[in-house]
Amino acid sequence: MRAKHSDYYWFSGLPGTGKTLLLYDLAMKLSVRQRVCMIHCGESGEDWRILHKRLRRIDFLSDRQLSLQAAKQTMTENVCAEEAFDTFLKPYSAILVDEAHLLSVEQLKILEECKKQIPIIFSSDTEDMISPEELDREIPQRLAGLPDVQSFHLTNRIRTNAELSSFIQNMMDLSRRKGKNGYPNIEVVYANDDTEAAYLLQGYMRQGYLMDSDVRDVNRLAVVMDERYYYDEDGYLRAGKISEASYEITRITTSEGRKSNVRLLFHQLNQAKEKLAIVIKDNPSVYDTILDIL
């Protein structure tokens, strides 16, 4: 990167394989003599505010700031992406993007123009075990199609919990069905309605479980899977529309509320570090299937 001063670099891996740790290590090395910029995508930027205060050599932006720049660019006549780069990102010798799979196409286009002058390093989650119908693959496809992009894949053996990771992958895609025999740190319980689900969640909370999906890397996590979830003919976990009656109990466990889907559930489950509890509400078919996995 230092020798070429340009090009795209992209590394991917399952949640918990240390992608953000690697990205920060690269940022610290690249910022020894020059300014670099770290862009956090999604809602995770607040999680890093302590590091932001201490790592003075790195400037931190959110993907929303890229969106703001894109909006200004759209509203201004005769302004091209190169000019947007000149006024917004030119001070940096490298740009690093965390959770790049959450970028919009417009945000990625702005970053694509920067490659002519500086290296751009993307980090993104592998989501191969999610149904294509539940997943927007446009950004990963665009990343893979970047000219002269150098791609790297992190294995599942750095810091992720192998037991939980195996179970989550098998749960998302039944065709995998490989890995560990038995999952002692995973509990799956059944609730007939919202009242029973709430009681079960309260019990897990008393045991130290958390239900906040915005918290990164929690030791114990509890989630609710309601009647909208099902397995399709290919063995992928899918989600239909959420009912009004289920909204309140879903809101407890998912910051996205009605927008929740299999992809959000996948990333929520991967926040668990040690123990995982799943409360399945009014869905005997999915309950039987997951018990079979266990």
N, C-alpha and C positions, 0 to 999 in steps of 0.2 A: 504493500500500500504506500509506504513512504517512497519507494523507488519510482512508482508509476504516477502517483499523485492523481489518480482518476480510477475509473472502472466501478463495476457493481460487484458486491459480495453478498451472498445470501446463505445463512445457515438456519436449519430447521430441526425440530425434534419434538417429542411429546412434552406436554406440560410437566415441569419438574426435572427436566434433564440439564438444567443449568444454563439456558440460553442467555438470560438476562445477566447472570454472573459473568459469563464470557464477554458479553457486550460491554459491560462496565470495565472489565480488565483491558479490553482493546481501547476503550475511550481514555483510560488513564495513561496507557502507553503512548497513544497518539497525541495526547495533550501536554506532553512534557515541554514542548517548545512552541506549539501552535494552538490556536483555539479550535475546539471541536464542539459539536452540538449533539445532544441526545434528545430524540423525540419519542415521547411516550404516547402510545395509542390507547384508546378506550378510557376507562375510569381509573386506571392504575397509577396515574401520575401523582396523586396525593400520597400514595404509599411510600413514595421516595423523597418526601419533603426533608427528612433528616439528612439524607445523603446530599440533597441539593444545597443544604446549608454548609456542609463540610467540604464538598468537592468543588472548590472555587474555580478549578481549572476547566470545568465543564459547564457549558450553558445548557439549560433544560427548557424544552418547549413541549407543548401538547399538540396532538394532531389537530385540535380545534384551531390553533393558531395558523396551521397550514390552510384550513378551510377558510379562515378569515382572509388570508392572502388571496386564495382562489376567488373569493367573492369580490374583492377589490379589483382583481384582474379582469373579471367578467364585466364589471360595471364600467370599467375604463376603456374607452375606445383606443384601438391601435396599440394596445399593450400586450406584448407576447410573454411567454413563460420565461425567456431569458431575462427580460427586464424585471420580472417578479423576483427572479433569483438575485439579480444585481442589488435590489433594494432590501431583500429580506434575509438571504442566506449566504451572501457573498463573503462576510467576514470569517467564515469557518473554513478550516483546512480539511475537515472530514465531517460527515453527518452519519449518525448511527440511529437506527429506527427500531425500537422495541415493540414487539407484537404487531409486526407489519401486516399480518393477515386481517387486522381491523381497519386498515386504511381504506379510504374511498378511492375510486378511480381518479377523481379530480386531484386528490392529495398526492397520489402516486405520480401523476403527470408532472406536477411541480418538481418533485424529487428527481424524476427522470432527467430533467434538463440540467440538474446540477452535476451529473456524471461527467460532463464535458470538462469541468474544471477541478473537481475534487472527488475522492472516493466516497461511495455511499454503501453503508453496511446495513443490511436488513436482517432481522431476526423474526422468525414466525413459528407458530405451533403447527405440528403435523396433525391433521384431522382426517386421515384416511379411513378411520373406522366409523365415520359418520356417513349416513346415507347421502348420496348425491342430491336427492330431492330436498334434504334438510340443510344443505351446505351451499354457500355461494363460493364457487371456485374461481371467480374471475380474477381476484387479486393474486392467488398463488400461480395461476396460469400466466398472468402478466409478469410476475417476478421471474418465473422460469423462462419466459420469452425475452427477457432483457438482453440486449446485444452484449456478448462476451461476459455474461454473468458467471462468476465462479460460485458454485453451489457446494455446500457441505451439509452433512446430516449427523446430528448428535445421537448417540445410542441411548438406550434406556437404562444406563448403568452408572450414572454420575451421582445423583442425590435423591432420585425419586424412590418412593416406596414400591418395591417390586410387587408385593402382594396386592396392594390397592390398584396399581397401574394395570396389572394383569386382569383383575376383576372388571375394571371399568372398560377396558378394551373388549373383553369378552361380552360384557353386557350391551355395549353399543352395537356389536356386530357378532351375531351368533355363529357365523361361519368360521370365526377364528377358533373359538373353543379350545384353546391350548394354554399352557402355562402351569400354574400351581395347582396342586390337588388340595383343595380346602382353603378356606379364607377365615382364619380365627379372629381377625380384627374387623370383620364386616358383619353387621347385623341387618336383617331385613324383617320388618314387622308389618302387620296388616291392620288397617283401620277401615271400618265400614262407612264412616261419614266424617264430616269436618270436626265434630265434637271429639270423636275418638282420636283423630289425628292430632288435634290440639293437645289432648291429654298426654299422648305419647311424646310429642315434642317437648312438653314441659318436663317430662321425666328425663329425657336426654339432656335438657338444659341443666337440670340438677346434677347430672353426672359430668358436667363440664363441656358438653357439646355446644357448638355454635351453629347458627343458621344463617349468618350474614354472608352472602356470596361475594360481597365486596372485600372481605378480609382475605388477605393472601397468606397461604401456608398456615392453616390452622391445624392444631394437633388432632382435634376431634370435630367432625362435621356431621350434621344431620340434615337430610333433605326430604322433601315430599314429592312423590310421583303420583299424580292423580289419574282419573279415568281417561284423560285424553291420550295417554301413551299407549302404543301398541307396536307389535312387530309385523313388518311387511313380509311378503312371500320370499324375499331374499334374505331374511333374517336380520335386517337393520331395525334398530329402534327408531320409531317415528312418533310424531306428536300431531294430534288434531287440534281443533279450536278448543279453547278453555271455556267452560261454562261460567255463568255469572255466580252460581253458588260456590264455585271452587276458587273464585278470584281472591278472596280474603286470605284463605289458608296458603295460597300460592305466594301472595304478596309477602308473607312472613319470611319465606325462604328464598325469594328471588327478587333482587332489586329491580328487575325489568318488568315485573308484574305480568300484564297481558302479553307482552312481547316475548315471553320466555318460550324457548323451543329446545330441541334436542342439543343443538350446538351450545347454547348457554348452560344447559344441564351438564354437558360433558366438561366444560371448563370449570363449572362450579364443583363437580365431584373431584376434580384434580387439585383442588385447594387442600384436600385432606392429607395430612402427613402421617398420622398414626392409626386412627380409627375412623370408620365410616358407618353411619346408620341411615338406612333408607326406610321411610314410612310410605308404604304403598296404600293409597286410599281408593276404595271402591273399584278395584281393578284386578279381579282374581286371575285373569289370563296372564298378565305381566307378572303377577306375584308367583304363580306356578313356574313360569319360565326362569325367573331369577333364582328361585329356590333350587331349581335344577342345576343352575350354574354353580351355586354354592355347594 
